[in-house]
Amino acid sequence: MSSLVLLAAFVAGGSAPLRTGAWFVDCDADLYCAAATIAAENDAKIGIRIGRQATGSWQVSFVPGSFDLDPAQTLALSIDGGPKVSFHPGEDFLAYGTDRPEFHLTDVTLAERILRGMEKGQRMDLMLAASDGSSHVFSASLKGFASALSHIEEAQKRPAGERQVAAPQGLPVHPSMAGATPLADGGKGPRGIPARVYEQHVRQSACEALDSAGLKDAAIVAGRLDARSRLFGIPCTNSGGRVTYRLYRIETGEIGGVETLYFALFLPDFGWAGTDLLENVSFDETTGTLTMRAGRDSGGGCASKAVHRWQGWRFALQDYRIDTACKGGPAESWRQVYREETK
């Protein structure tokens, strides 16, 4: 399918659309407006559309054209080479229509994140799987995209900056995705992390990208907690070799739920607090023991060490020590601020 045919399917009105950078924008008589462009990989092309009704929310969609997309596989999007945001079939994206399918992003949180990123970015990459199992990356320029959205806002006489996204209403799900169900763990994400765990990490945190200079060599912490769940620790920041981790528990059964784990943190000047970040962690799968060892920080805090053990549904704190004198040495010689009582 040619670029012109793809774009013709996406413009809203019958007149020649306005061009702004790499994007074309047009509105129909009912003020449905859309911005469209082409993403390409060599000779293969797909059409991308961002549109909304005069009083509706934005919809983010694409048409694969002649590309033989496998709709049962997870797709991913990234802006300017940043973190890859995964969308799972039947949950985060669906195809609509009766003839040619148009694939819509239906997870509101993820789609709005992509939409806002597109406004500020220079390039968008869409990672798709073909029916033969091969992986493909389609790239589109974002030059002119912000101007295209401004043109739509002006044409619809709506406030600037509204970026709410919603799934299509009243459209039939395309037969190719009828009854689509995602994998329990979402399939594989970056560096072997289950996609669902990685997606929760991306949604909840402002961590550095895993492929950034500071984290690309930081180890992923992983291990089995029990017969039904596994632990994943994903690096979040790296400052002078001090790597912080956010930790997750994922169920390995049919549900595949993901839980962010929280831990006790002792602050000498304030007492006990909670945290979802642990520094320099290690996990012993045999004993179910998770160990954190934090270095001296820039605020004057001294080193600390905490030991937790998995207790069937939660990590229980067993031992917490602080090097109050900031003299180093073995952790056993530090001040013990908590010790689990023996039963």
C-alpha positions in Angstrom: 0.0 0.0 0.0 1.4 3.4 -1.0 2.0 6.3 1.4 -0.7 8.3 -0.4 -3.3 5.6 0.0 -2.6 5.2 3.7 -2.8 9.0 4.3 -6.0 9.2 2.2 -7.6 6.7 4.6 -6.7 8.8 7.6 -7.5 12.4 6.7 -10.9 13.5 7.9 -12.3 15.8 5.2 -12.5 15.8 1.5 -10.2 18.8 0.9 -6.4 18.8 0.7 -5.1 18.4 4.2 -2.8 20.9 5.9 0.8 19.8 6.1 3.0 20.6 9.1 6.4 19.0 9.1 6.0 15.3 8.6 2.3 15.3 9.6 -0.9 16.0 7.7 -4.0 17.3 9.5 -7.6 17.8 8.4 -11.1 18.1 9.8 -14.5 17.0 8.4 -17.8 18.8 8.5 -18.6 17.5 12.0 -15.2 18.7 13.3 -13.7 15.2 13.6 -10.1 16.1 13.2 -7.0 13.9 12.8 -3.3 14.2 12.3 -1.6 11.5 10.3 1.8 10.4 9.1 3.7 7.4 7.8 6.1 5.2 9.7 8.5 3.2 7.6 10.9 0.3 7.7 12.7 0.0 4.4 9.9 -0.3 1.8 7.2 -1.4 4.3 4.9 1.4 5.6 2.2 1.9 8.2 -0.1 4.8 8.8 -0.4 6.5 12.2 -3.3 8.6 13.2 -4.0 10.8 16.2 -7.6 12.0 16.1 -10.7 13.0 18.1 -14.3 14.0 17.7 -15.4 17.7 18.3 -16.2 16.9 22.0 -14.4 13.6 22.5 -11.1 12.3 23.7 -8.0 11.5 21.6 -7.6 8.2 19.9 -4.1 6.8 19.0 -4.2 4.3 16.2 -2.4 2.8 13.2 -3.1 0.8 10.1 -0.4 -1.7 9.1 -1.1 -1.4 5.3 0.6 -4.3 3.5 2.7 -5.3 6.6 1.6 -8.7 7.8 1.1 -7.9 11.5 0.6 -10.7 14.1 -2.1 -9.2 16.3 -1.5 -11.8 19.0 1.9 -10.5 19.9 2.9 -7.6 22.1 3.8 -4.3 20.4 6.0 -1.6 21.8 6.5 2.2 21.3 9.4 4.4 22.2 10.1 8.1 21.8 13.6 9.3 20.8 15.2 5.9 21.7 13.8 6.1 25.3 12.2 3.3 27.3 10.1 0.9 25.3 6.5 1.0 26.4 4.7 -2.3 25.7 1.1 -2.8 24.8 -0.4 -6.3 25.2 -3.1 -7.6 22.8 -6.6 -7.7 24.1 -5.7 -5.5 27.1 -3.7 -2.5 26.0 -4.5 -2.5 22.3 -7.3 -3.8 20.0 -8.2 -3.8 16.4 -11.5 -2.2 15.3 -13.5 -2.4 12.1 -15.1 -4.9 9.9 -12.9 -4.9 6.8 -9.4 -3.4 7.2 -8.4 -3.4 10.9 -7.3 -0.2 12.6 -5.3 -0.9 15.8 -6.0 1.4 18.7 -4.1 1.9 21.9 -6.7 1.2 24.6 -4.7 1.5 27.8 -5.4 5.1 28.7 -2.4 5.7 31.0 0.1 4.3 28.5 -1.5 6.0 25.5 -1.5 9.4 27.2 2.1 8.9 28.1 3.0 8.2 24.5 0.9 11.2 23.3 2.6 13.6 25.6 6.0 12.2 24.6 5.2 12.6 20.9 4.6 16.4 21.5 8.1 16.9 22.8 10.0 14.2 20.8 11.7 14.1 17.4 11.2 10.4 16.5 8.8 7.6 17.3 9.6 3.9 16.9 6.9 1.3 16.7 8.1 -2.2 17.3 5.8 -4.9 15.7 5.9 -8.6 15.2 5.1 -10.1 11.8 3.0 -13.3 11.3 6.2 -15.2 10.4 7.7 -14.4 13.9 10.1 -11.7 12.7 10.5 -8.4 14.5 10.3 -5.0 12.8 10.9 -1.4 13.8 8.9 1.3 12.0 10.1 4.9 12.5 8.2 8.1 12.1 9.3 11.7 12.4 7.6 13.8 15.0 8.5 17.1 13.3 5.4 19.2 13.1 3.3 17.0 15.4 2.9 19.5 18.2 1.8 22.1 15.5 -0.7 19.6 14.2 -2.3 19.2 17.6 -2.5 23.0 18.0 -4.2 23.2 14.6 -6.8 20.7 15.8 -7.4 22.5 19.1 -7.9 25.8 17.2 -10.3 24.2 14.7 -12.4 22.6 17.4 -12.2 25.7 19.6 -11.0 23.6 22.6 -8.5 24.4 25.3 -4.9 23.8 24.6 -3.1 20.9 26.3 -6.0 18.5 26.8 -4.5 15.0 26.2 -7.1 12.6 27.5 -7.2 9.4 25.5 -10.1 6.9 25.3 -10.8 3.7 23.4 -13.3 3.9 20.4 -16.9 3.8 21.4 -19.5 2.0 19.3 -17.0 0.3 16.9 -16.9 -3.5 16.4 -13.8 -5.3 17.4 -12.1 -6.7 14.3 -12.4 -10.5 13.8 -8.6 -10.8 13.9 -8.7 -9.8 17.6 -12.0 -11.2 18.7 -11.5 -12.8 22.1 -7.8 -11.7 22.3 -6.3 -12.5 25.7 -2.8 -11.4 26.8 -0.1 -13.7 28.2 -0.2 -13.9 32.0 3.2 -12.2 32.3 2.9 -10.2 29.1 5.7 -12.0 27.4 9.4 -10.9 27.6 10.4 -7.3 28.1 13.9 -5.8 28.1 16.8 -7.9 29.5 14.5 -10.8 30.1 12.2 -9.0 32.5 8.6 -10.0 32.1 6.8 -7.3 30.2 4.2 -6.8 32.9 6.9 -6.2 35.5 8.7 -3.8 33.2 5.5 -1.9 32.3 4.7 -1.4 36.0 8.2 -0.1 36.6 7.8 2.4 33.7 4.4 3.5 34.8 5.2 4.0 38.5 8.7 5.4 38.5 10.9 8.2 37.2 13.9 5.8 37.0 16.7 6.1 34.5 16.3 4.1 31.3 17.7 0.5 31.6 20.0 1.1 28.6 21.3 4.4 29.9 25.1 4.7 30.6 24.5 4.4 34.3 22.3 1.3 34.3 23.2 -0.7 31.2 25.7 -2.8 33.1 23.7 -3.0 36.4 22.5 -6.5 37.1 18.8 -7.5 37.2 18.0 -9.1 40.5 15.7 -12.1 40.0 14.7 -15.3 41.8 11.8 -17.6 42.7 10.0 -16.6 45.9 7.7 -19.6 46.1 5.7 -22.0 43.9 3.4 -19.2 42.7 5.6 -16.1 42.4 9.0 -14.7 41.4 11.0 -11.6 42.5 12.4 -9.0 40.1 14.6 -6.1 41.1 15.1 -3.5 38.4 17.8 -0.9 38.7 16.5 2.6 39.1 19.4 5.0 39.6 23.2 4.8 39.7 25.2 7.4 41.6 28.9 6.6 41.9 28.3 2.9 41.9 25.5 3.1 44.4 22.6 1.4 42.5 19.1 1.7 43.8 16.5 -0.9 42.9 12.7 -1.1 42.8 11.5 -4.6 43.5 8.4 -6.4 42.2 6.6 -9.7 42.9 4.9 -11.3 39.9 2.5 -14.2 40.2 3.4 -17.0 37.8 -0.1 -18.6 37.5 -2.9 -17.7 35.2 -3.4 -14.2 36.7 0.1 -12.9 36.4 -0.5 -10.0 38.8 2.4 -7.7 39.6 3.0 -6.1 43.0 5.5 -3.3 43.9 7.2 -4.3 47.2 7.8 -1.8 50.0 10.4 -2.0 52.8 11.3 -0.4 56.1 13.9 2.4 56.1 15.6 3.8 59.2 16.5 7.5 59.2 18.6 8.4 62.3 17.2 11.9 62.5 13.6 11.0 61.9 13.0 7.3 62.8 11.3 4.7 60.7 9.8 5.3 57.2 8.7 3.3 54.2 10.5 3.0 50.8 10.1 1.3 47.5 13.8 1.8 46.7 16.6 -0.3 48.1 20.3 0.2 47.4 22.7 -2.5 46.2 20.5 -5.5 46.8 21.1 -9.2 46.4 18.7 -12.2 46.7 19.5 -15.7 47.9 16.8 -17.9 46.4 17.7 -20.9 48.5 17.0 -19.1 51.8 14.6 -16.5 50.5 16.9 -13.8 51.9 17.1 -10.3 50.4 20.0 -8.1 51.5 20.4 -4.4 51.1 23.7 -2.6 51.7 23.6 1.2 51.3 26.7 3.4 51.2 27.3 6.7 52.8 25.2 9.4 51.2 25.8 13.0 50.2 23.6 14.2 53.1 25.9 12.8 55.7 24.1 9.6 56.3 26.4 6.6 57.1 26.3 3.2 55.6 23.6 0.7 56.5 22.6 -2.9 56.0 19.2 -4.6 56.1 18.3 -8.3 55.8 14.8 -9.4 54.9 13.4 -12.9 54.5 10.5 -14.0 52.4 7.6 -15.2 54.7 5.1 -16.7 52.2 3.4 -13.4 51.2 5.7 -10.6 52.3 9.4 -9.9 53.1 9.9 -9.7 56.9 12.7 -7.5 58.3 15.2 -9.6 60.3 18.1 -7.3 60.9 18.9 -3.6 60.4 22.3 -2.0 61.2 23.8 1.4 60.7 27.4 2.5 60.7 26.7 5.5 63.0 30.4 6.3 63.3 30.9 6.2 59.5 34.1 4.3 60.1 33.3 1.3 57.9 34.3 -2.2 59.0 32.2 -5.3 59.1 28.4 -4.7 59.4 28.3 -7.0 62.5 30.1 -4.2 64.4 27.6 -1.5 63.5 24.7 -0.3 65.6 21.8 -2.7 65.5 18.5 -0.7 65.2 16.3 -3.7 64.6 16.4 -7.4 65.3 13.6 -9.9 64.6 12.4 -11.4 67.8 12.7 -15.2 68.0 9.5 -17.1 68.5 
